[in-house]
Structure formats: C-alpha cells, structure tokens
C-alpha cells in the first residue's frame, strides 16, 4: 500500500553522474517511509488503484537532500567574516592571519557549554532551512563541545574533535593527557559519527598526529584535515615545520593520517609527486570553491582530480563562506570553473552535493529509488536568464529527459535551482522530508 504520493518536477542523480529529470514526476512511499516508486507521473498514475492515497502537489522541484562534506560549526556565527580586517597581502598569507585574528577567538568561545548549544542549534536551523541535512563538520579542541554537537545534531552529521598543539593559542590546544580517554568515550557513544580531526600540519605535530591516527585505527574512525590550501601555508609546512618530509601530503601519509579514508579539504597546490599519495591511500577531497575564491587560495585542479578518479564532494567551508547553502556552492562551482574545465557541469554540481557525499559518508540517501528511504527536498524554482551568480538558468524542459555531464549552461534545469546571489542566497527550500517525515516546511 502507498501511504504518501508527491507529484512534481523530479531530479534523480545516478552513480554515473547523469541526472534523470521528470518535468511531471512522482515519488511514492509506503507507511514505513520507504520509496515504492520514483519516476514519471503518468507511469505511476496508470498503476494506481481507485482507493490510492491522496496525491500532494510538490512545493517545488524534488531532489535528494543536500550534504556538506566540509564545514566548521564554531565559525557559523562569523560566516563570511573569516578574513575580516585581514589584508589580502598579509605576511604569511591571509589564511594563517585570519585564523589568528578572527577564527581562533570564535572557536575559543565554544569553551562555554551554554554558548556552544546556541551555536549548534543555530547551525542546525540554518542548514536545514537550506536543505542541508548532514555532512562532515569540525568542532573545536573541546571534548565537551564536540559531545554537545554530536548530541544535538541528527545522525546524518559526523563531527570532529579538533587536534591542535602548536602555533595556536594556549586556550585552544588539545588536552593531550586525556586524548585517549576523550576519543574512547566519544567513539563508544557515537561510533563512526566521530571523526578524528587533524586541523592541519601547521597546528599539529607528528607525535600528536601519530597518536590520533592509532586511535582512528583502533576504533574504525575516519580522519579529516586541510591540505595545500594556500601557498604560504604550504611553504611554512614544507620549509620550516617539516623540512625532512618530501611534501605536505607526505607528512600526513608518514604519520598515518591517510590510512583511514581521510577527507582532505582543498588540495589546491598539489605537486605532481603528491597526487599518487592521494590516489594510493583512498583519500577523498572536499572541494570548497566559495572559500577558495573569497580567501584568494586558488582553484582546485578539477581536471586532474577527475582524470585520477579521486572521489570528491562539495563543501561550504563555513565560516570562510558567507552561507551554508549548498545550492549557492553548486553555483560557485560552475562560476569558478567555467571555461576552465569541461567537467564543470550542472549535473556534476548536483551529483557532488547529493549522491557523492552520501557515498563518501556511508549515508543511505541521495538515491531516489525503490527500496530507499523517502528522503528529499523541495526547491522553489523561478527560472530567469543567466548563469549562476548572474541570475538562473533558462526554462525547464517540458518532458522527461536524462541530463548528461555535458549539459549546457543555458538550458539545464539544474541551473534553475541555484540562487542569483551566491553570497546571500534567497531561502528557496520549501520542504525537507527524511524517511517519509517532514522535518522542515517553509
């Protein structure tokens, strides 16, 4: 028996990167919130008995929930102000200076549990209102703050207890004597939702990284870090902190961090010798085009990543990004890579914000298919001319179609999902449904 039927424009990403688009589609689920049909409305309507469940017209285009593979919860209050007051030519690079001036003070405030609860609650409300239902996040060096985040966020969010013990303020250093007990307690309580989180090689020395890597192996946890985000950072790591290492990436490899399905954010300034380390360790990449643009970090070499078949997904990197919107991140992905890579297509953007991160994180969502949970979002669409950042895409096709990885910028219906203003996107998410249950309705 069908308990829920939703009819409207429908997008279904697939593993091959293509997107099936039904201008008049339908999703139907049983009373357990499990999909029994996903496809063209006419096909479903021909099968429906006379006493079928009421059909609800969708509140917008239907697509899988959005996921953010890289974000910082404590930086949510300062999103978009990450580098405020820091000149672009600051000695040592904008990234390192912004951390000291703005980011570390914001993270230190999460030493207060009451404040932390408010930050996490605001983060959850904001992400859900933008159709982002999970992902991988950084917390702080505080085990209590990390525990609060894991308690308050739904199980679709993984969270990292951040490691730092050098080049960082004293009030933001890892409690090294209690590291094993903290990770043991959190791992026993939250399982694989806990991520062993190396801030980056600037802030973590080899002994601490090796200890953490052993703990990741002991409890079957994945790891995450930042890698090769800016040239000044890379030079500091390779020339001053780890001069005996072959490269920035080899620091992580030699210390065991890459042995645990590590998520490496950015990977912009990789050398030819560093790519084989990534491919040889099952490491995945978090690509954050908005952050990379606004911090002047550079552009991730998308063609190389695709050529080497390295798994990657899009992330906002809040607070360097001013918004948690993954629709805006999709638009920025197209904007920064336009004319530079044939792989920068609307279908690729959608895949890397839905099914790709779900696969990386082991979440049972992203596939709108029979037998899968009835989890989806509904996005209000107002087509208008232009490319992301300059308006939205052209009109939607009038019939069912398959959008290929070569879909054009001017005609792809996925573009109509993306906000005109990528820095301050309008609230276009009308409804979020997880497992057949509405969890957000605008």
C-alpha positions as CSV (number, residue, x, y, z in Angstrom):
1,X,0.0,0.0,0.0
2,X,1.2,3.5,-0.8
3,X,0.9,5.9,2.1
4,X,2.5,9.0,0.5
5,X,2.5,10.3,-3.1
6,X,4.1,13.5,-4.1
7,X,3.8,14.8,-7.7
8,X,6.0,17.5,-9.3
9,X,9.3,18.1,-11.2
10,X,11.7,15.5,-10.1
11,X,15.5,15.1,-10.4
12,X,17.2,11.7,-9.7
13,X,21.1,11.6,-9.8
14,X,22.7,8.3,-10.6
15,X,26.2,6.8,-9.9
16,X,27.3,7.5,-13.5
17,X,26.9,11.3,-12.9
18,X,23.8,11.7,-15.0
19,X,20.5,13.1,-13.7
20,X,17.1,11.7,-14.8
21,X,14.7,14.7,-15.0
22,X,10.9,14.3,-15.0
23,X,9.1,17.6,-15.5
24,X,6.0,15.8,-14.2
25,X,7.4,13.2,-11.8
26,X,6.3,11.4,-8.7
27,X,7.6,9.8,-5.6
28,X,5.6,7.3,-3.6
29,X,6.3,5.6,-0.3
30,X,4.8,3.0,2.0
31,X,3.8,3.7,5.6
32,X,7.4,3.0,6.7
33,X,8.7,5.9,4.6
34,X,10.4,3.6,2.0
35,X,10.2,4.5,-1.7
36,X,7.9,2.3,-3.8
37,X,8.0,4.4,-7.0
38,X,10.3,7.2,-8.4
39,X,9.8,8.4,-11.9
40,X,7.2,9.7,-14.4
41,X,3.8,10.6,-13.0
42,X,2.0,9.0,-16.0
43,X,3.6,5.7,-15.3
44,X,2.6,5.7,-11.7
45,X,-1.0,7.0,-12.3
46,X,-1.6,4.1,-14.7
47,X,-0.8,1.7,-11.8
48,X,-2.8,3.4,-9.0
49,X,-5.9,1.7,-7.6
50,X,-9.0,3.7,-7.2
51,X,-8.6,4.0,-3.4
52,X,-5.0,5.3,-3.5
53,X,-3.5,7.8,-1.0
54,X,-4.1,11.5,-1.7
55,X,-1.6,13.0,-4.2
56,X,0.2,16.0,-2.8
57,X,1.5,18.5,-5.3
58,X,5.1,19.3,-4.6
59,X,6.2,22.7,-3.2
60,X,8.9,22.8,-5.8
61,X,11.4,20.7,-7.7
62,X,12.1,17.4,-5.9
63,X,15.7,16.3,-5.5
64,X,17.8,14.4,-2.9
65,X,18.8,16.1,0.3
66,X,21.9,18.2,0.2
67,X,25.1,17.3,2.2
68,X,28.1,19.4,3.1
69,X,31.3,17.5,3.2
70,X,33.3,20.3,4.9
71,X,32.2,22.9,7.4
72,X,33.1,24.4,10.7
73,X,30.3,24.7,13.3
74,X,32.0,27.2,15.7
75,X,32.6,29.5,12.7
76,X,28.9,29.7,11.9
77,X,28.5,33.0,13.9
78,X,31.3,34.6,11.9
79,X,30.4,33.1,8.5
80,X,31.5,35.5,5.7
81,X,33.7,37.4,8.2
82,X,36.5,34.8,8.4
83,X,39.1,37.2,7.0
84,X,37.5,40.4,8.1
85,X,40.2,43.1,8.7
86,X,42.9,40.9,7.2
87,X,44.6,42.4,4.1
88,X,45.0,40.2,1.1
89,X,48.7,40.6,1.1
90,X,49.2,39.9,4.8
91,X,52.7,38.5,5.6
92,X,52.4,34.7,6.0
93,X,49.2,34.6,3.9
94,X,45.6,35.6,4.5
95,X,44.6,32.2,5.8
96,X,47.0,32.0,8.7
97,X,46.4,35.6,9.7
98,X,42.6,35.2,9.6
99,X,42.8,32.2,11.8
100,X,44.7,34.2,14.5
101,X,42.5,37.3,14.2
102,X,39.0,36.0,13.8
103,X,38.7,32.2,13.8
104,X,40.5,31.2,16.9
105,X,38.7,33.7,19.1
106,X,35.4,32.5,17.8
107,X,36.3,28.9,18.5
108,X,37.5,29.7,22.0
109,X,34.0,30.9,22.9
110,X,32.8,27.3,22.5
111,X,34.6,26.6,25.8
112,X,31.3,27.7,27.3
113,X,28.7,24.9,27.1
114,X,25.7,27.2,27.0
115,X,27.1,29.2,24.2
116,X,28.1,26.0,22.3
117,X,24.5,24.8,22.5
118,X,23.2,28.0,21.0
119,X,25.8,27.9,18.2
120,X,24.9,24.3,17.3
121,X,21.2,25.0,17.5
122,X,21.6,28.0,15.1
123,X,23.7,25.9,12.8
124,X,21.2,23.1,12.6
125,X,18.3,25.5,12.0
126,X,20.2,27.3,9.2
127,X,21.4,24.2,7.4
128,X,18.0,22.6,7.5
129,X,16.4,25.7,6.1
130,X,18.8,25.4,3.2
131,X,18.0,21.8,2.6
132,X,21.4,20.6,4.0
133,X,20.6,17.6,6.2
134,X,24.1,16.3,7.1
135,X,27.8,16.1,6.3
136,X,31.2,16.3,7.9
137,X,31.9,19.1,10.3
138,X,34.7,20.4,12.5
139,X,34.0,21.4,16.1
140,X,36.9,22.5,18.4
141,X,39.6,21.1,20.7
142,X,37.0,20.8,23.4
143,X,35.7,17.3,24.0
144,X,32.6,18.6,25.8
145,X,31.8,21.0,22.9
146,X,32.2,18.1,20.4
147,X,30.0,15.9,22.5
148,X,27.3,18.6,22.6
149,X,27.4,18.9,18.8
150,X,27.1,15.1,18.3
151,X,24.2,15.0,20.8
152,X,22.3,17.9,19.2
153,X,22.8,17.1,15.5
154,X,21.0,14.3,13.7
155,X,22.9,11.1,12.9
156,X,23.5,12.3,9.3
157,X,26.1,14.7,10.7
158,X,29.6,13.5,11.5
159,X,31.7,15.8,13.8
160,X,35.4,16.1,14.6
161,X,37.1,16.7,17.9
162,X,39.9,19.0,16.5
163,X,43.5,18.4,17.2
164,X,45.9,21.3,17.7
165,X,49.1,21.6,19.8
166,X,51.4,24.1,18.1
167,X,51.2,27.5,16.5
168,X,47.8,28.0,18.3
169,X,46.7,29.9,21.4
170,X,47.1,28.1,24.7
171,X,43.4,28.1,25.3
172,X,42.9,26.2,22.0
173,X,45.3,23.3,22.5
174,X,44.4,19.6,22.7
175,X,44.1,18.2,26.1
176,X,46.8,15.7,25.3
177,X,46.8,13.8,28.6
178,X,43.2,12.9,28.1
179,X,43.2,12.4,24.4
180,X,42.8,8.6,24.5
181,X,40.0,8.7,27.1
182,X,38.2,11.5,25.3
183,X,38.2,9.7,21.9
184,X,37.4,6.4,23.6
185,X,34.3,7.9,25.3
186,X,33.1,9.7,22.2
187,X,33.7,6.7,20.0
188,X,31.8,4.4,22.3
189,X,28.9,6.7,22.5
190,X,28.7,8.0,18.9
191,X,30.5,5.4,16.8
192,X,31.7,6.3,13.4
193,X,30.0,9.7,13.6
194,X,33.1,10.8,15.4
195,X,35.9,11.9,13.0
196,X,39.5,12.1,14.1
197,X,40.2,15.7,13.0
198,X,43.8,17.0,12.4
199,X,43.4,20.8,12.0
200,X,46.3,20.9,9.6
201,X,50.1,20.3,9.7
202,X,50.7,23.9,10.9
203,X,48.8,23.2,14.1
204,X,49.6,19.6,14.8
205,X,53.0,18.0,15.4
206,X,53.9,14.5,14.4
207,X,53.7,12.8,17.8
208,X,50.1,14.0,18.3
209,X,49.1,13.1,14.8
210,X,50.5,9.6,15.2
211,X,48.7,9.1,18.4
212,X,45.4,10.2,16.9
213,X,45.9,8.0,13.8
214,X,46.4,5.0,16.0
215,X,43.2,5.8,17.8
216,X,41.4,6.2,14.5
217,X,42.5,2.7,13.6
218,X,41.6,1.2,17.0
219,X,38.0,2.4,16.8
220,X,37.5,2.3,13.0
221,X,37.1,6.0,12.6
222,X,37.8,8.1,9.6
223,X,40.0,11.2,9.6
224,X,39.8,14.7,8.2
225,X,42.2,17.6,7.7
226,X,43.1,20.5,5.5
227,X,45.8,20.2,2.8
228,X,47.6,22.6,0.4
229,X,45.0,25.4,0.7
230,X,47.4,28.3,0.2
231,X,51.0,28.7,-1.0
232,X,52.2,30.5,2.1
233,X,50.8,27.7,4.3
234,X,52.4,25.0,2.1
235,X,55.8,26.8,2.3
236,X,55.6,27.1,6.0
237,X,54.8,23.4,6.4
238,X,57.5,22.1,4.0
239,X,60.3,24.6,4.6
240,X,60.0,25.3,8.3
241,X,57.9,22.8,10.2
242,X,58.7,19.5,8.3
243,X,61.8,20.2,6.2
244,X,62.7,16.5,6.3
245,X,59.4,15.4,4.7
246,X,59.1,15.1,0.9
247,X,56.0,17.2,0.8
248,X,53.0,18.5,2.7
249,X,51.0,15.4,1.7
250,X,53.7,13.0,2.7
251,X,53.6,14.5,6.2
252,X,50.1,13.1,6.6
253,X,51.0,9.8,4.9
254,X,54.1,9.2,7.0
255,X,52.2,9.9,10.3
256,X,49.4,7.5,9.3
257,X,46.6,10.1,8.9
258,X,45.8,9.0,5.4
259,X,45.3,5.3,6.4
260,X,41.7,6.0,7.5
261,X,39.6,7.2,4.5
262,X,40.7,10.7,5.2
263,X,38.8,13.7,3.9
264,X,41.3,16.3,2.8
265,X,39.9,19.8,2.2
266,X,41.1,21.9,-0.7
267,X,44.1,20.2,-2.3
268,X,44.7,23.2,-4.5
269,X,48.5,23.4,-4.6
270,X,49.4,19.7,-5.0
271,X,52.6,18.9,-6.8
272,X,52.8,16.0,-9.3
273,X,54.5,13.9,-6.7
274,X,51.7,14.4,-4.2
275,X,48.8,13.1,-6.3
276,X,49.9,9.4,-6.1
277,X,49.8,9.7,-2.3
278,X,46.2,10.8,-2.5
279,X,45.2,8.1,-5.0
280,X,47.2,5.4,-3.2
281,X,45.5,5.9,0.2
282,X,41.8,6.0,-0.7
283,X,41.8,9.7,0.4
284,X,38.8,11.8,-0.7
285,X,38.7,15.6,-1.4
286,X,36.4,18.2,0.0
287,X,36.2,20.9,-2.7
288,X,35.2,24.3,-1.4
289,X,35.1,26.8,-4.3
290,X,33.5,29.7,-2.4
291,X,36.1,29.6,0.3
292,X,38.9,29.2,-2.2
293,X,37.6,32.2,-4.1
294,X,37.0,34.5,-1.2
295,X,40.2,33.7,0.6
296,X,42.2,34.0,-2.7
297,X,43.5,30.5,-2.2
298,X,43.4,29.4,-5.9
299,X,41.4,26.9,-7.8
300,X,41.4,23.1,-7.2
301,X,42.6,21.4,-10.4
302,X,39.3,19.7,-11.3
303,X,40.5,18.0,-14.4
304,X,43.4,16.3,-12.6
305,X,41.0,15.1,-9.8
306,X,38.6,13.7,-12.4
307,X,41.4,12.2,-14.5
308,X,42.8,10.4,-11.5
309,X,39.3,9.3,-10.4
310,X,39.7,10.7,-6.9
311,X,36.3,10.8,-5.1
312,X,35.3,14.3,-4.1
313,X,32.3,16.3,-2.9
314,X,31.5,19.9,-2.5
315,X,31.7,21.7,0.9
316,X,30.9,25.2,2.1
317,X,33.9,25.7,4.5
318,X,31.8,28.0,6.6
319,X,32.9,30.4,8.0
320,X,35.1,31.3,5.0
321,X,31.9,31.0,3.1
322,X,29.1,33.5,4.0
323,X,26.4,30.9,3.7
324,X,25.6,27.3,4.5
325,X,23.7,27.0,1.2
326,X,24.9,24.1,-0.9
327,X,22.8,25.4,-3.8
328,X,25.0,28.5,-3.7
329,X,28.1,26.3,-3.5
330,X,26.9,24.5,-6.6
331,X,26.5,27.8,-8.4
332,X,30.0,28.9,-7.3
333,X,31.4,25.6,-8.5
334,X,30.1,26.4,-12.0
335,X,31.2,30.0,-11.8
336,X,34.8,29.5,-10.9
337,X,35.4,26.5,-13.2
338,X,33.5,27.9,-16.2
339,X,35.7,27.9,-19.3
340,X,38.5,26.1,-17.4
341,X,37.1,22.6,-17.2
342,X,34.6,20.6,-19.2
343,X,33.8,18.7,-16.1
344,X,32.1,21.8,-14.5
345,X,28.6,21.0,-15.5
346,X,25.3,21.4,-13.6
347,X,24.9,17.6,-13.3
348,X,28.3,17.3,-11.8
349,X,27.5,20.0,-9.3
350,X,24.3,18.3,-8.3
351,X,25.9,14.9,-8.0
352,X,28.8,16.2,-5.8
353,X,26.3,17.8,-3.4
354,X,23.9,14.8,-3.0
355,X,24.8,11.3,-4.0
356,X,28.7,11.7,-4.0
357,X,28.9,12.9,-0.4
358,X,26.3,10.3,0.7
359,X,28.5,7.6,-0.7
360,X,31.6,9.0,0.9
361,X,30.0,9.3,4.3
362,X,28.1,6.0,4.1
363,X,24.7,7.6,4.4
364,X,21.6,5.9,3.0
365,X,20.4,8.8,1.0
366,X,21.0,10.5,-2.4
367,X,19.3,7.7,-4.3
368,X,15.6,8.3,-5.1
369,X,15.0,4.7,-5.9
370,X,12.6,1.8,-4.9
371,X,13.6,0.4,-1.5
372,X,15.4,3.6,-0.4
373,X,14.3,6.0,2.3
374,X,11.7,8.6,1.2
375,X,14.2,11.5,1.8
376,X,14.1,14.5,-0.4
377,X,13.9,18.3,-0.5
378,X,11.6,20.6,-2.5
379,X,13.1,23.7,-4.0
380,X,11.1,26.7,-5.3
381,X,12.2,27.5,-8.8
382,X,12.0,30.8,-10.6
383,X,13.7,30.5,-13.9
384,X,15.4,33.5,-15.4
385,X,18.2,34.1,-17.9
386,X,21.8,34.0,-17.0
387,X,24.4,31.8,-15.3
388,X,24.9,31.2,-11.6
389,X,25.8,34.4,-9.9
390,X,24.1,36.4,-12.6
391,X,20.6,35.0,-12.5
392,X,19.4,31.5,-13.0
393,X,19.2,29.1,-15.9
394,X,16.7,29.0,-18.7
395,X,13.3,27.4,-18.8
396,X,12.7,23.8,-17.8
397,X,12.3,21.0,-20.4
398,X,8.6,20.0,-20.9
399,X,9.2,16.3,-20.8
400,X,11.2,13.6,-19.1
401,X,14.9,13.6,-20.0
402,X,18.3,12.5,-18.9
403,X,20.7,15.3,-18.2
404,X,24.2,14.3,-19.2
405,X,27.5,15.5,-17.8
406,X,27.8,17.7,-20.9
407,X,24.6,19.6,-20.4
408,X,24.9,23.3,-21.4
409,X,24.9,26.2,-19.0
410,X,22.0,27.9,-20.7
411,X,19.4,25.1,-20.9
412,X,20.0,22.8,-17.9
413,X,17.1,22.8,-15.4
414,X,19.5,22.3,-12.6
415,X,20.6,25.9,-13.0
416,X,17.1,27.0,-12.1
417,X,17.8,25.7,-8.6
418,X,20.7,27.9,-8.0
419,X,20.4,31.3,-6.4
420,X,21.1,34.6,-8.2
421,X,23.1,35.9,-5.3
422,X,25.7,33.3,-4.3
423,X,26.8,35.3,-1.2
424,X,23.3,35.9,0.2
425,X,21.0,33.3,-1.4
426,X,17.3,33.6,-1.1
427,X,15.5,30.9,1.0
428,X,14.2,28.7,-1.7
429,X,13.8,25.4,0.2
430,X,10.1,24.8,0.8
431,X,10.1,21.4,2.4
432,X,12.6,18.8,3.7
433,X,11.4,15.2,4.1
434,X,13.5,12.5,5.8
435,X,12.4,8.9,5.9
436,X,8.9,10.0,4.9
437,X,8.6,12.5,7.7
438,X,8.6,16.3,7.1
439,X,11.3,17.9,9.2
440,X,11.2,21.4,7.7
441,X,8.4,23.3,5.9
442,X,8.7,26.9,5.0
